[in-house]
Amino acid sequence: MRLSVWIAALALPLCGAAAPEPIPKPQEETWEGRIDFGGGIGLRFVVHLTKAKDGTLTALADSPDQGATGLKVDTIQRDKTTLAFTMKALAAEFSGKLNAEENEAVGEFKQRGRGFPLTLRVIAPGSTEFWEGKLAVRAGIELRLVLRVVKDPKQGGLRATFASPDQGAGDIPTDTLTLDKDVLSFKVNRIGGSYTGKLNATGTEAVGEWKQNGMAFPLAFSKKDKPSELRRPQTPKPPFPYNEEKVRYENKAGGVTLAGTLTTPEGAGPFPAVLLISGSGAQDRDESILGHKPFLVLADHLSRRGIAVLRVDDRGVGGSTGSTTTSTSEDFAGDVLAGVAYLKTRPQIDPKKIGLIGHSEGGLIAPMVAVRSDDVAFIVLMAGTGLPGDAILRMQAGLIAKAMGAKEEQTVRGLELQKRLLDVAKTEKDEKTAAERMKAIVEEVKKSLTEKEQAEAAKLKELGDAELAMLRSPWFRYFLTFDPRPTLAKVRCPVLAMIGEKDLQVPPKENLAEIEKAVKSSGNSKILVKELPGLNHLFQTCRTGAPAEYSSIEETIAPAALNLIGDWIRDQIKSGPSS
């Protein structure tokens, strides 16, 4: 879904149980920290610990930057020297040594064999406040910015983190912070941003200016007890008029176990079924993004129409084992084949009416699976690609930069940098040599900038580390060179290919034309191609199609897209299995 855009470094974007009876303290503790993945990348992590009257400890955890709350903690230890816990569903554990005051635990968060530094600190009730504002980056596009301030005497009185929720950017530690009776100001060096605002008489609003990349924007922050909640009216709420079951199955050839949710209509069946295939990146079974849960909405819509739906956590996400970053689309195709085989074992499922719905990269994977398995009766490509990955990246980079108001000079420079880095990723197989060449390219670009531009190009350091490593990852190298057209030409089952008119990540006209041409090239006329007016890459009704809009749009999937999918699948079911 979230195909990489290598213009960012030079353009504008920023990046119920009853309450326990009273007991002697501590009754409840909230511990909070940031898992450090290196390269400036991290995730806020929160543990809520409760001590029952008999001394039994229980806990729940949150990963706020991922929108995950109430995660199950299976074991918890809290004594005078240690704070430790395990979470089986995430294959994760933590063990930290407590300081003398028992309000800080320094340790390591381990998940699936990898360890990351994590320091957890006790957060006193009422010690956190939020400042929220909306930054107008161009006409019709606003980004919510959130400053989270924690009163922490141990750390010098106050500490803060900064977030851009509409861009999926989690809490980033601020480098400086001033908050007194007159001024709110802070700097976030990682993104080259800073803010200074004058407080009103009541200390509840700051009016000032946000500066980043040599540009300044008016910005007002308002003090809040908690950040404003995103409205997502399409997210379904129980009770549901269908059955919902947590399932697990193996891809033995790939050496992974996959966890998901199967929804089946009420009754004995057998029912037609679809397996949902997510887009790029580590996605959960709902394909959660910016408060939206597209696959949950889609599964609900189809199951209400009599179609069973299997949606699955990607490798290394939620209850699934394995790793997304070290796998390729080829590996994910194996996971989908295992899912199809699993559906065939279920008595409620009609084995001759199993289809696939793939979104973005999932639309690339679905044809791969259909070609390899006669058990696939039909496929739906939601923003699937018809061109090689490098062509997709070039187009989307220019389109998104234009939509975000980047200057022509910035766009040209960014596209040239992108091209040079992608050429290395495509041609240099040796990891060490590729890393050195990419770093040299970035340093060369930095030297070509003016002194002022160099001072404002803090992001290029980030580009030289974590993101350049992603460019060299097995997944990215595979995606970059894979041409979907030869595979599409071998598809024999019915195909629905749909892309939003305003999709800037997978441009509709170029990709739909290539998909249709490839499928028909070998005589398969069972294809319906649709460009949906006014919809973006997530199939939301939008203004510009820019990714910056995704979060601010309340709609998760436009009814026109949902109905098109549901109606087309029903037509395939009525017509019987493909020959």
C-alpha positions as CSV (number, residue, x, y, z in Angstrom):
1,M,0.0,0.0,0.0
2,R,2.6,2.5,1.1
3,L,5.1,2.4,-1.8
4,S,8.2,4.5,-1.1
5,V,8.4,8.1,-2.3
6,W,12.0,9.3,-2.6
7,I,11.2,12.9,-3.0
8,A,10.5,13.5,0.7
9,A,14.0,14.5,1.7
10,L,13.9,17.5,-0.6
11,A,10.3,18.5,-0.5
12,L,7.9,19.9,2.1
13,P,6.2,17.0,4.0
14,L,7.2,16.3,7.6
15,C,8.0,13.7,7.6
16,G,-15.3,-4.9,30.8
17,A,-13.8,-5.9,34.1
18,A,-14.9,-4.3,37.4
19,A,-12.4,-1.9,39.0
20,P,-10.3,-3.6,41.7
21,E,-11.0,-2.8,45.3
22,P,-8.7,-0.2,47.0
23,I,-5.4,-1.7,48.0
24,P,-2.1,-0.3,49.4
25,K,-0.1,1.5,46.8
26,P,1.0,0.8,44.2
27,Q,-2.5,-0.2,43.0
28,E,-2.0,0.9,39.4
29,E,1.1,2.1,37.6
30,T,1.6,3.3,34.1
31,W,5.1,2.8,32.6
32,E,6.1,4.5,29.4
33,G,9.1,4.5,27.1
34,R,10.3,4.4,23.5
35,I,11.6,1.3,21.8
36,D,14.8,2.4,20.0
37,F,15.2,0.7,16.6
38,G,18.2,2.8,15.7
39,G,18.6,5.4,12.9
40,G,16.2,7.8,14.8
41,I,13.4,5.3,14.4
42,G,11.4,4.3,17.5
43,L,7.9,3.5,18.8
44,R,6.3,4.7,22.1
45,F,5.3,1.8,24.3
46,V,3.1,1.9,27.4
47,V,2.4,-0.8,30.1
48,H,-0.5,-0.4,32.4
49,L,0.1,-2.5,35.6
50,T,-2.6,-3.4,38.1
51,K,-2.2,-5.0,41.5
52,A,-5.2,-6.9,42.8
53,K,-6.2,-7.1,46.5
54,D,-4.4,-10.5,46.8
55,G,-1.2,-9.1,45.4
56,T,-1.7,-10.7,41.9
57,L,-0.3,-8.5,39.1
58,T,-1.9,-8.1,35.7
59,A,-1.0,-5.8,32.8
60,L,-2.1,-4.5,29.4
61,A,0.1,-2.7,26.9
62,D,-0.3,0.0,24.3
63,S,1.7,0.8,21.2
64,P,0.2,4.3,20.6
65,D,2.1,5.1,17.4
66,Q,0.6,2.0,15.8
67,G,-2.9,2.7,17.1
68,A,-2.8,-0.6,19.2
69,T,-4.2,-0.5,22.7
70,G,-5.1,-3.1,25.3
71,L,-2.5,-5.7,24.1
72,K,-2.4,-8.8,26.2
73,V,0.5,-9.2,28.6
74,D,0.9,-12.9,29.6
75,T,3.3,-12.6,32.5
76,I,4.4,-9.6,34.6
77,Q,7.1,-9.3,37.2
78,R,7.4,-6.1,39.4
79,D,9.5,-6.2,42.5
80,K,12.1,-3.8,44.1
81,T,14.7,-4.6,41.5
82,T,13.0,-5.8,38.3
83,L,10.2,-5.0,35.9
84,A,9.7,-7.7,33.3
85,F,6.9,-9.1,31.1
86,T,6.2,-11.4,28.2
87,M,3.6,-11.1,25.3
88,K,3.1,-14.3,23.5
89,A,1.0,-12.9,20.7
90,L,3.8,-10.6,19.7
91,A,6.6,-13.1,20.5
92,A,8.0,-10.3,22.7
93,E,9.5,-9.9,26.1
94,F,11.1,-7.2,28.3
95,S,13.3,-7.2,31.3
96,G,14.6,-4.1,33.0
97,K,16.5,-3.2,36.1
98,L,14.8,-0.7,38.4
99,N,16.6,2.3,39.9
100,A,16.6,3.0,43.7
101,E,13.4,5.0,43.4
102,E,11.6,2.2,41.6
103,N,10.3,4.7,38.9
104,E,12.6,3.8,36.0
105,A,13.5,0.4,34.4
106,V,16.4,0.2,32.0
107,G,16.4,-2.9,29.8
108,E,15.8,-4.5,26.5
109,F,12.7,-5.2,24.4
110,K,13.2,-8.5,22.6
111,Q,11.0,-9.7,19.7
112,R,11.6,-12.7,17.5
113,G,15.3,-13.0,18.3
114,R,16.1,-9.3,18.1
115,G,16.8,-6.9,21.0
116,F,16.2,-3.2,21.2
117,P,16.9,-0.7,24.0
118,L,13.9,0.4,26.0
119,T,13.7,2.5,29.2
120,L,10.4,2.6,30.9
121,R,9.4,5.3,33.4
122,V,6.5,5.7,35.7
123,I,4.1,8.3,34.5
124,A,2.2,10.0,37.4
125,P,-1.6,10.6,36.8
126,G,-2.2,14.0,35.4
127,S,1.4,14.5,34.5
128,T,0.8,14.5,30.7
129,E,-0.7,17.3,28.6
130,F,-1.2,17.7,24.9
131,W,-0.9,20.6,22.5
132,E,-2.5,20.2,19.2
133,G,-2.6,22.3,16.0
134,K,-3.4,22.1,12.3
135,L,-0.8,23.1,9.8
136,A,-2.1,24.3,6.4
137,V,0.5,23.0,4.0
138,R,-1.5,24.1,0.9
139,A,-5.1,24.8,-0.1
140,G,-7.3,22.0,1.1
141,I,-4.6,20.1,2.9
142,E,-4.1,20.3,6.7
143,L,-1.8,18.2,8.9
144,R,-2.5,17.7,12.6
145,L,0.6,18.2,14.8
146,V,0.7,17.1,18.4
147,L,3.1,18.0,21.1
148,R,3.0,15.7,24.1
149,V,4.5,17.2,27.3
150,V,5.2,15.1,30.4
151,K,6.1,16.5,33.8
152,D,9.2,14.5,34.7
153,P,11.3,15.9,37.6
154,K,13.9,13.2,37.1
155,Q,14.5,14.4,33.5
156,G,14.7,18.1,34.5
157,G,11.1,19.1,34.9
158,L,9.6,18.7,31.4
159,R,10.1,16.4,28.4
160,A,8.2,16.3,25.2
161,T,7.6,14.3,22.0
162,F,6.3,15.5,18.7
163,A,4.0,13.7,16.2
164,S,2.4,14.2,12.9
165,P,-0.5,11.7,13.1
166,D,-1.9,12.4,9.6
167,Q,1.4,11.3,8.1
168,G,1.8,8.2,10.4
169,A,4.7,9.8,12.2
170,G,4.8,8.7,15.8
171,D,6.2,10.5,18.8
172,I,9.7,11.9,18.0
173,P,11.6,13.3,21.0
174,T,12.1,17.0,20.9
175,D,15.6,18.4,21.2
176,T,14.6,21.6,23.1
177,L,11.5,22.7,24.9
178,T,10.4,25.9,26.6
179,L,7.0,26.2,28.2
180,D,6.4,29.0,30.6
181,K,3.8,31.6,31.2
182,D,4.6,33.5,28.0
183,V,6.1,31.1,25.4
184,L,5.7,27.6,23.9
185,S,8.7,26.7,21.8
186,F,10.5,23.5,20.8
187,K,12.9,22.1,18.2
188,V,12.8,18.7,16.4
189,N,16.2,18.4,14.8
190,R,15.5,15.0,13.2
191,I,13.1,16.7,10.7
192,G,14.6,20.1,10.8
193,G,11.6,21.7,12.3
194,S,11.0,24.3,15.1
195,Y,8.1,26.2,16.6
196,T,7.8,29.4,18.7
197,G,4.4,30.7,19.8
198,K,3.1,33.3,22.3
199,L,0.8,32.0,25.0
200,N,-2.5,33.7,25.7
201,A,-3.4,35.0,29.2
202,T,-4.8,31.6,30.4
203,G,-1.9,29.6,29.0
204,T,-4.2,27.4,26.9
205,E,-3.3,28.6,23.4
206,A,-0.1,29.5,21.6
207,V,-0.1,31.5,18.4
208,G,3.2,31.4,16.4
209,E,5.1,30.0,13.5
210,W,6.3,26.6,12.4
211,K,9.6,26.6,10.5
212,Q,11.0,23.8,8.4
213,N,13.2,23.4,5.3
214,G,13.6,27.2,5.0
215,M,9.8,27.8,5.0
216,A,7.6,29.3,7.7
217,F,3.9,28.7,8.3
218,P,1.5,30.2,10.8
219,L,0.5,27.7,13.4
220,A,-1.7,27.8,16.6
221,F,-1.5,25.2,19.3
222,S,-4.3,24.5,21.8
223,K,-3.8,22.8,25.1
224,K,-5.8,19.5,25.5
225,D,-6.2,16.7,28.0
226,K,-5.8,14.2,25.2
227,P,-5.4,14.4,21.4
228,S,-8.6,14.7,19.4
229,E,-10.0,11.3,18.3
230,L,-10.2,10.5,14.6
231,R,-13.7,9.8,13.4
232,R,-14.0,6.6,11.5
233,P,-17.7,6.0,11.1
234,Q,-17.3,3.0,8.7
235,T,-15.4,0.9,11.3
236,P,-17.8,-1.8,12.2
237,K,-18.9,-2.5,15.8
238,P,-20.2,-5.7,17.2
239,P,-22.6,-7.5,17.4
240,F,-22.1,-8.7,13.8
241,P,-24.7,-10.6,11.7
242,Y,-22.0,-13.2,10.9
243,N,-19.5,-15.5,12.6
244,E,-16.0,-14.3,13.5
245,E,-13.2,-16.7,14.3
246,K,-9.5,-16.3,15.1
247,V,-7.5,-18.8,13.0
248,R,-3.9,-20.0,12.6
249,Y,-2.3,-22.1,9.8
250,E,1.1,-22.9,8.5
251,N,3.0,-22.1,5.3
252,K,5.3,-25.1,5.7
253,A,7.3,-24.4,2.6
254,G,8.0,-20.9,3.9
255,G,8.6,-21.9,7.5
256,V,6.0,-19.5,9.0
257,T,2.8,-19.6,10.9
258,L,0.1,-17.1,9.9
259,A,-2.6,-15.8,12.2
260,G,-5.8,-14.1,11.0
261,T,-9.6,-13.7,11.3
262,L,-12.1,-15.7,9.3
263,T,-15.6,-14.2,9.0
264,T,-18.4,-16.5,7.7
265,P,-22.1,-15.8,7.1
266,E,-24.6,-17.4,9.4
267,G,-25.8,-20.8,8.3
268,A,-24.2,-24.1,7.2
269,G,-22.8,-23.0,3.8
270,P,-20.8,-23.8,1.9
271,F,-20.0,-20.2,1.1
272,P,-17.9,-18.5,-1.5
273,A,-14.8,-17.0,0.1
274,V,-12.1,-14.4,-0.5
275,L,-8.6,-14.0,1.0
276,L,-7.4,-10.4,1.4
277,I,-3.8,-9.6,0.5
278,S,-2.3,-6.4,2.0
279,G,-0.1,-3.7,0.5
280,S,3.6,-3.1,1.0
281,G,5.1,-2.8,4.5
282,A,4.3,-4.7,7.7
283,Q,0.5,-4.8,7.8
284,D,-1.9,-6.3,10.3
285,R,-5.0,-8.2,9.3
286,D,-7.1,-5.1,9.1
287,E,-4.5,-3.3,7.0
288,S,-4.6,-0.5,9.6
289,I,-3.3,2.9,8.5
290,L,-3.8,6.3,10.2
291,G,-6.8,5.1,12.2
292,H,-8.5,3.5,9.2
293,K,-9.0,-0.3,9.0
294,P,-9.7,-0.9,5.3
295,F,-9.7,-4.7,5.4
296,L,-12.0,-4.8,8.4
297,V,-14.5,-2.5,6.6
298,L,-14.2,-4.6,3.4
299,A,-14.6,-7.9,5.3
300,D,-17.6,-6.7,7.1
301,H,-19.2,-5.5,3.8
302,L,-18.7,-8.8,2.0
303,S,-19.6,-11.1,4.9
304,R,-22.9,-9.2,5.2
305,R,-23.5,-10.2,1.6
306,G,-22.9,-13.9,2.1
307,I,-19.2,-14.1,1.3
308,A,-16.7,-15.6,3.8
309,V,-13.5,-13.5,4.2
310,L,-10.0,-14.4,5.5
311,R,-7.8,-11.5,6.5
312,V,-4.3,-12.2,7.9
313,D,-1.4,-10.6,9.7
314,D,1.6,-10.2,7.5
315,R,4.8,-12.0,8.5
316,G,6.2,-10.7,11.7
317,V,3.1,-8.8,12.6
318,G,0.5,-9.6,15.3
319,G,0.2,-13.3,15.7
320,S,2.2,-14.3,12.5
321,T,5.8,-15.4,12.6
322,G,8.6,-14.6,10.2
323,S,9.9,-11.2,8.9
324,T,8.4,-8.8,6.4
325,T,11.6,-6.9,5.8
326,T,13.6,-10.0,4.8
327,S,10.9,-11.5,2.6
328,T,9.8,-10.6,-0.9
329,S,6.5,-10.6,-2.9
330,E,7.5,-14.2,-3.9
331,D,7.5,-15.2,-0.3
332,F,4.2,-13.5,0.4
333,A,2.7,-15.3,-2.6
334,G,3.6,-18.6,-0.8
335,D,1.7,-17.3,2.3
336,V,-1.4,-16.7,0.2
337,L,-1.2,-20.1,-1.4
338,A,-1.1,-21.6,2.2
339,G,-4.2,-19.5,3.0
340,V,-6.1,-20.8,0.0
341,A,-5.2,-24.4,1.0
342,Y,-6.4,-23.6,4.5
343,L,-9.8,-22.3,3.2
344,K,-10.2,-25.5,1.3
345,T,-10.1,-27.5,4.6
346,R,-13.0,-25.6,6.1
347,P,-16.4,-27.3,5.6
348,Q,-18.2,-23.9,5.4
349,I,-16.2,-22.9,2.4
350,D,-17.1,-23.8,-1.2
351,P,-13.6,-24.9,-2.6
352,K,-14.6,-24.0,-6.1
353,K,-15.4,-20.4,-5.3
354,I,-12.3,-19.1,-3.5
355,G,-11.1,-15.7,-4.8
356,L,-8.3,-13.2,-3.9
357,I,-8.5,-9.5,-3.3
358,G,-5.2,-7.7,-3.3
359,H,-4.5,-4.0,-2.5
360,S,-1.5,-2.2,-4.0
361,E,1.4,-4.7,-3.7
362,G,-1.4,-7.3,-2.9
363,G,-2.6,-6.6,-6.4
364,L,0.8,-7.6,-7.7
365,I,0.7,-10.8,-5.6
366,A,-2.8,-12.0,-6.5
367,P,-2.0,-12.8,-10.1
368,M,1.2,-14.6,-9.1
369,V,-1.0,-16.9,-6.9
370,A,-3.8,-17.3,-9.5
371,V,-1.2,-18.5,-12.1
372,R,0.1,-21.1,-9.7
373,S,-3.2,-22.4,-8.3
374,D,-6.3,-23.7,-10.2
375,D,-8.1,-23.3,-6.8
376,V,-8.3,-19.5,-7.4
377,A,-11.7,-18.8,-9.0
378,F,-11.3,-15.0,-9.5
379,I,-9.1,-12.1,-8.4
380,V,-9.7,-8.4,-7.6
381,L,-6.9,-6.0,-8.0
382,M,-7.4,-2.8,-5.9
383,A,-4.8,-0.3,-7.1
384,G,-2.7,-3.2,-8.4
385,T,0.3,-2.3,-10.6
386,G,0.7,-3.0,-14.3
387,L,4.2,-1.6,-14.6
388,P,7.6,-2.5,-13.1
389,G,8.4,-1.1,-9.6
390,D,11.0,1.5,-10.7
391,A,8.5,3.0,-13.2
392,I,5.9,3.2,-10.5
393,L,8.2,4.9,-8.1
394,R,9.3,7.5,-10.6
395,M,5.7,8.4,-11.4
396,Q,4.4,8.6,-7.9
397,A,7.3,10.7,-6.7
398,G,6.6,13.4,-9.2
399,L,2.9,13.3,-8.7
400,I,3.0,13.5,-4.9
401,A,5.6,16.2,-4.9
402,K,3.4,18.3,-7.2
403,A,0.3,17.6,-5.1
404,M,2.2,18.7,-2.0
405,G,3.3,22.0,-3.6
406,A,7.0,21.2,-3.9
407,K,9.0,23.7,-6.1
408,E,10.0,22.5,-9.5
409,E,13.6,22.8,-8.6
410,Q,13.1,20.6,-5.6
411,T,11.2,18.0,-7.6
412,V,13.8,17.7,-10.3
413,R,16.6,17.4,-7.8
414,G,14.7,14.8,-5.8
415,L,13.9,12.7,-8.8
416,E,17.5,12.8,-9.9
417,L,18.6,11.6,-6.4
418,Q,15.9,8.9,-6.5
419,K,17.1,7.7,-9.9
420,R,20.7,7.4,-8.9
421,L,19.8,5.5,-5.7
422,L,17.5,3.2,-7.5
423,D,20.1,2.4,-10.1
424,V,22.4,1.2,-7.3
425,A,19.7,-0.9,-5.7
426,K,19.0,-2.5,-9.1
427,T,22.6,-3.2,-10.2
428,E,24.8,-3.6,-7.1
429,K,24.3,-6.9,-5.5
430,D,27.0,-6.7,-2.8
431,E,25.5,-5.1,0.3
432,K,28.6,-3.4,1.5
433,T,29.4,-1.9,-1.8
434,A,25.8,-0.8,-2.4
435,A,25.8,0.9,1.0
436,E,29.0,2.8,0.3
437,R,27.8,3.9,-3.2
438,M,24.5,5.1,-1.8
439,K,26.1,7.0,1.0
440,A,28.6,8.6,-1.5
441,I,25.7,9.8,-3.7
442,V,23.9,11.4,-0.7
443,E,27.1,13.2,0.3
444,E,27.6,14.4,-3.2
445,V,24.1,15.8,-3.3
446,K,24.6,17.6,0.0
447,K,27.8,19.2,-1.3
448,S,25.9,20.6,-4.3
449,L,23.5,22.4,-2.0
450,T,24.0,26.0,-0.8
451,E,25.2,26.6,2.7
452,K,21.6,27.5,3.8
453,E,20.2,24.3,2.1
454,Q,22.8,22.2,3.8
455,A,21.8,23.6,7.1
456,E,18.2,22.7,6.4
457,A,18.9,19.2,5.0
458,A,19.0,17.4,8.3
459,K,16.8,14.7,6.7
460,L,19.6,13.6,4.4
461,K,21.4,12.1,7.3
462,E,18.3,10.0,8.0
463,L,18.3,9.1,4.3
464,G,21.9,7.9,4.7
465,D,21.0,5.3,7.3
466,A,17.7,3.6,7.9
467,E,16.0,4.5,4.7
468,L,19.0,3.6,2.5
469,A,19.1,0.2,4.3
470,M,15.4,-0.3,3.2
471,L,16.4,0.5,-0.4
472,R,18.8,-2.4,-0.2
473,S,16.4,-4.8,1.4
474,P,15.4,-8.0,-0.4
475,W,11.8,-6.9,-0.6
476,F,12.6,-3.5,-2.2
477,R,15.1,-5.0,-4.7
478,Y,12.5,-7.5,-5.8
479,F,9.8,-5.0,-6.1
480,L,12.0,-2.6,-8.0
481,T,12.8,-5.0,-10.9
482,F,9.6,-7.1,-11.0
483,D,7.5,-6.6,-14.1
484,P,3.9,-7.9,-13.4
485,R,2.9,-8.1,-17.1
486,P,4.2,-11.5,-18.0
487,T,2.4,-12.9,-15.0
488,L,-0.8,-11.1,-15.8
489,A,-0.7,-12.6,-19.3
490,K,-0.9,-16.1,-17.8
491,V,-4.0,-15.4,-15.7
492,R,-7.0,-17.5,-16.8
493,C,-9.6,-16.6,-14.2
494,P,-11.9,-13.6,-14.1
495,V,-10.2,-10.3,-13.1
496,L,-11.5,-7.0,-11.7
497,A,-8.9,-4.3,-11.9
498,M,-9.8,-1.0,-10.2
499,I,-7.8,2.2,-9.4
500,G,-9.0,5.5,-8.1
501,E,-8.9,8.4,-10.5
502,K,-6.9,10.5,-8.0
503,D,-4.5,7.7,-7.0
504,L,-1.0,9.3,-6.9
505,Q,0.8,6.1,-5.7
506,V,-0.4,3.8,-8.5
507,P,-1.5,6.2,-11.4
508,P,-4.7,4.8,-12.9
509,K,-4.5,5.4,-16.6
510,E,-1.0,4.0,-17.2
511,N,-1.4,0.9,-14.9
512,L,-5.0,0.0,-15.9
513,A,-4.1,0.1,-19.6
514,E,-1.1,-2.2,-19.0
515,I,-3.1,-4.6,-16.8
516,E,-5.9,-4.9,-19.4
517,K,-3.5,-5.3,-22.3
518,A,-1.5,-8.0,-20.5
519,V,-4.5,-10.1,-19.4
520,K,-6.1,-10.0,-22.8
521,S,-2.8,-10.8,-24.6
522,S,-3.3,-14.5,-24.2
523,G,-7.0,-14.6,-24.9
524,N,-8.5,-14.0,-21.4
525,S,-11.4,-11.6,-22.1
526,K,-12.9,-12.1,-18.6
527,I,-11.6,-8.8,-17.2
528,L,-13.4,-5.6,-16.0
529,V,-11.3,-2.5,-15.7
530,K,-12.6,0.5,-13.7
531,E,-11.1,3.9,-12.9
532,L,-13.2,5.2,-10.0
533,P,-13.9,9.0,-10.1
534,G,-12.7,11.1,-7.2
535,L,-11.0,8.2,-5.2
536,N,-7.4,8.0,-4.0
537,H,-5.1,5.1,-3.3
538,L,-7.1,4.0,-0.3
539,F,-10.3,4.3,-2.3
540,Q,-11.5,7.3,-0.2
541,T,-13.4,10.2,-1.7
542,C,-10.8,12.9,-1.7
543,R,-9.8,16.4,-3.0
544,T,-6.3,15.9,-4.4
545,G,-5.2,12.3,-3.8
546,A,-2.2,13.3,-1.8
547,P,-1.2,10.9,1.0
548,A,-1.4,13.8,3.5
549,E,-5.2,13.7,3.1
550,Y,-5.6,10.0,4.1
551,S,-5.9,10.7,7.8
552,S,-8.1,13.8,7.6
553,I,-10.7,11.9,5.5
554,E,-13.3,10.2,7.7
555,E,-14.4,7.7,5.0
556,T,-12.3,4.5,5.0
557,I,-13.5,3.1,1.7
558,A,-16.0,4.8,-0.6
559,P,-19.4,2.9,-0.9
560,A,-18.9,2.9,-4.7
561,A,-15.8,0.8,-4.4
562,L,-17.3,-1.6,-1.8
563,N,-20.4,-2.1,-4.0
564,L,-18.4,-2.6,-7.2
565,I,-16.4,-5.4,-5.5
566,G,-19.4,-7.0,-3.9
567,D,-21.5,-6.9,-7.1
568,W,-18.7,-8.2,-9.3
569,I,-17.9,-11.1,-7.0
570,R,-21.6,-12.1,-6.8
571,D,-21.6,-12.1,-10.6
572,Q,-18.7,-14.5,-10.7
573,I,-20.3,-16.8,-8.1
574,K,-23.5,-17.0,-10.1
575,S,-21.7,-17.8,-13.3
576,G,-20.0,-20.7,-11.6
577,P,-16.3,-21.7,-11.5
578,S,-14.1,-20.6,-14.4
579,S,-13.2,-23.2,-17.0
